[in-house]
């Protein structure tokens, strides 16, 4: 798994799915001002990286959750990745909307799900964990047996770690902020000074 994690981190940097801007930080929906931005959706345009990420998800699921019966993607970023994983594992797939539709059947979960179905959630990115854990609650509300979640990338904030612990949700990661930071420095995407700036931001992202 270490080799896959390294390959995914390198691939995300190579296709510029991970971007750095130390002069004009990116502003997230949460209001956090960040010198780094991760756009995992770009990996879908790279057949090679897309396959590497899919296989990393599959490896984790087969090792940690071998009893999985259903794959659930979190909209919108993890819909495509979740479907790829479900296809590889020959399992059914559903996805959880950000909010309930206000027309038609007014669903928030799209696809067929049965009570007690052993489910693994696929997420593309975890920051504070808010949207990921909302999806978890929606699946629990319909009585899915959620085994845990697998994410392609996490910033590793203490807030997220605490949130997942509180919700009793097992989280496994393909790659992490720390790995990306170290590889970016090693390969010259960022300088030593910028790496220290990243560390300072990561220790207190809401300052």
C-alpha positions as CSV (number, residue, x, y, z in Angstrom):
1,X,0.0,0.0,0.0
2,X,2.9,2.3,0.7
3,X,3.9,2.2,-3.0
4,X,0.4,3.0,-4.1
5,X,0.1,5.9,-1.7
6,X,3.4,7.3,-2.9
7,X,2.3,6.9,-6.6
8,X,-1.0,8.6,-5.9
9,X,0.7,11.6,-4.1
10,X,3.3,11.9,-7.0
11,X,0.5,11.6,-9.6
12,X,-1.6,14.3,-8.0
13,X,1.4,16.7,-7.9
14,X,2.3,15.9,-11.5
15,X,-1.1,16.7,-12.9
16,X,-1.4,19.8,-10.7
17,X,-4.4,18.4,-8.8
18,X,-2.5,19.7,-5.8
19,X,-1.7,23.4,-6.1
20,X,0.3,25.7,-3.9
21,X,-0.2,29.5,-3.6
22,X,1.7,31.2,-0.7
23,X,0.9,34.8,-1.8
24,X,-2.8,34.5,-2.3
25,X,-4.2,31.6,-0.3
26,X,-7.2,29.6,-1.5
27,X,-10.4,30.2,0.4
28,X,-12.4,27.1,1.1
29,X,-16.1,26.9,1.5
30,X,-15.5,26.6,5.3
31,X,-13.8,30.0,5.2
32,X,-10.3,28.5,5.8
33,X,-7.5,30.3,4.0
34,X,-5.2,27.7,2.7
35,X,-1.8,27.8,0.8
36,X,-2.7,24.4,-0.7
37,X,-5.7,23.2,-2.7
38,X,-6.5,19.6,-3.7
39,X,-8.7,19.0,-6.7
40,X,-8.9,15.2,-7.0
41,X,-11.5,15.5,-9.8
42,X,-8.6,16.2,-12.2
43,X,-7.4,12.6,-11.6
44,X,-10.5,11.4,-13.5
45,X,-9.0,12.9,-16.7
46,X,-5.8,10.8,-16.3
47,X,-6.5,7.2,-17.2
48,X,-3.3,6.0,-15.5
49,X,-3.7,7.9,-12.2
50,X,-7.5,7.2,-12.2
51,X,-6.7,3.5,-12.3
52,X,-4.0,3.7,-9.6
53,X,-6.4,5.6,-7.3
54,X,-9.2,3.0,-8.0
55,X,-6.8,0.1,-7.2
56,X,-5.7,1.8,-4.0
57,X,-9.3,2.1,-2.8
58,X,-9.9,-1.5,-3.7
59,X,-6.8,-2.7,-1.9
60,X,-7.8,-1.0,1.3
61,X,-11.4,-2.2,1.1
62,X,-10.3,-5.8,0.5
63,X,-7.9,-5.7,3.4
64,X,-9.9,-3.7,6.0
65,X,-13.5,-4.4,5.0
66,X,-13.6,-7.8,3.2
67,X,-17.3,-8.3,4.1
68,X,-18.4,-5.2,2.1
69,X,-21.7,-5.5,0.2
70,X,-22.2,-2.0,-1.0
71,X,-20.1,1.0,-2.1
72,X,-21.4,4.5,-1.4
73,X,-19.9,7.6,-2.9
74,X,-20.1,11.1,-1.5
75,X,-21.4,13.7,-4.0
76,X,-20.0,15.1,-6.0
77,X,-16.3,14.5,-5.9
78,X,-16.5,10.8,-5.0
79,X,-19.3,9.7,-7.3
80,X,-17.1,8.7,-10.2
81,X,-14.4,7.2,-8.0
82,X,-17.0,5.3,-6.1
83,X,-18.6,3.9,-9.2
84,X,-15.1,2.8,-10.5
85,X,-14.4,1.0,-7.2
86,X,-17.8,-0.7,-7.2
87,X,-17.3,-1.9,-10.7
88,X,-13.9,-3.3,-9.9
89,X,-15.3,-5.1,-6.9
90,X,-18.5,-6.2,-8.7
91,X,-20.6,-4.6,-6.0
92,X,-23.7,-2.4,-6.1
93,X,-23.2,1.4,-5.8
94,X,-25.2,4.3,-4.4
95,X,-24.3,7.9,-3.8
96,X,-25.2,10.5,-1.2
97,X,-26.3,13.9,-2.3
98,X,-25.1,17.1,-0.5
99,X,-28.7,17.9,0.2
100,X,-32.1,16.4,-0.5
101,X,-33.7,17.0,-3.9
102,X,-36.6,19.4,-3.7
103,X,-38.5,17.7,-6.6
104,X,-39.4,14.3,-7.9
105,X,-38.8,11.6,-5.3
106,X,-36.9,14.0,-3.1
107,X,-34.1,11.6,-2.5
108,X,-30.8,12.3,-0.8
109,X,-29.4,8.8,-1.4
110,X,-29.5,7.7,-5.1
111,X,-29.6,4.0,-5.8
112,X,-30.9,0.9,-4.1
113,X,-29.9,0.3,-0.5
114,X,-31.2,-2.3,1.9
115,X,-31.4,-2.4,5.6
116,X,-28.3,-3.9,7.2
117,X,-26.3,-3.8,4.0
118,X,-22.6,-3.7,4.8
119,X,-21.4,-0.4,3.3
120,X,-18.1,1.3,2.7
121,X,-18.2,5.0,2.0
122,X,-15.8,6.4,-0.7
123,X,-14.7,10.0,-0.3
124,X,-12.3,12.0,-2.5
125,X,-11.1,14.4,0.2
126,X,-11.4,15.0,3.9
127,X,-10.7,18.4,5.4
128,X,-12.7,19.0,8.6
129,X,-14.9,15.9,7.9
130,X,-18.2,17.8,7.9
131,X,-19.6,16.7,4.5
132,X,-18.2,13.2,4.8
133,X,-19.9,12.6,8.2
134,X,-23.2,14.1,7.0
135,X,-23.2,11.3,4.3
136,X,-22.4,8.8,7.1
137,X,-25.5,10.0,9.1
138,X,-27.7,9.7,6.0
139,X,-26.6,6.2,5.4
140,X,-27.1,5.3,9.1
141,X,-30.6,6.9,9.0
142,X,-31.7,4.3,6.4
143,X,-30.2,1.5,8.5
144,X,-27.1,0.8,6.4
145,X,-24.4,-1.1,8.3
146,X,-21.6,1.4,7.6
147,X,-18.2,-0.4,8.1
148,X,-16.1,2.7,7.5
149,X,-14.8,5.2,5.0
150,X,-11.9,5.3,2.6
151,X,-10.6,8.7,1.3
152,X,-8.1,9.4,-1.4
153,X,-6.6,12.4,0.5
154,X,-6.9,14.0,4.0
155,X,-5.4,17.1,5.4
156,X,-5.1,15.3,8.7
157,X,-6.6,18.1,10.8
158,X,-7.1,17.3,14.5
159,X,-10.7,18.6,14.1
160,X,-11.4,15.9,11.5
161,X,-9.7,13.1,13.6
162,X,-11.9,14.1,16.6
163,X,-15.0,14.3,14.5
164,X,-14.5,10.8,13.1
165,X,-13.8,9.4,16.5
166,X,-16.9,11.0,18.0
167,X,-19.0,9.5,15.2
168,X,-17.3,6.1,15.6
169,X,-16.4,5.9,12.0
170,X,-13.3,4.1,10.9
171,X,-11.4,6.2,8.4
172,X,-8.6,4.8,6.1
173,X,-6.6,7.0,3.7
174,X,-4.8,6.5,0.4
175,X,-2.5,9.5,0.9
176,X,-2.1,12.3,3.3
177,X,-1.1,16.0,3.6
178,X,2.2,15.0,5.3
179,X,3.2,12.7,2.5
180,X,2.3,15.2,-0.2
181,X,4.2,17.9,1.7
182,X,7.3,15.7,1.9
183,X,7.2,14.6,-1.7
184,X,6.6,18.2,-2.9
185,X,9.7,19.3,-1.0
186,X,11.7,16.3,-2.2
187,X,10.8,16.9,-5.9
188,X,11.2,20.7,-5.9
189,X,7.5,21.7,-6.1
190,X,8.0,23.8,-3.0
191,X,11.1,25.3,-1.2
192,X,12.2,24.5,2.4
193,X,10.8,27.9,3.4
194,X,7.4,27.1,1.8
195,X,7.4,23.7,3.5
196,X,7.8,25.4,6.9
197,X,4.9,27.8,5.9
198,X,2.8,24.8,5.2
199,X,3.6,23.3,8.5
200,X,2.7,26.5,10.4
201,X,-0.6,26.7,8.5
202,X,-1.4,23.0,9.1
203,X,-0.9,23.4,12.8
204,X,-3.5,26.2,13.0
205,X,-5.5,26.3,9.8
206,X,-8.2,28.6,11.1
207,X,-5.9,31.4,12.4
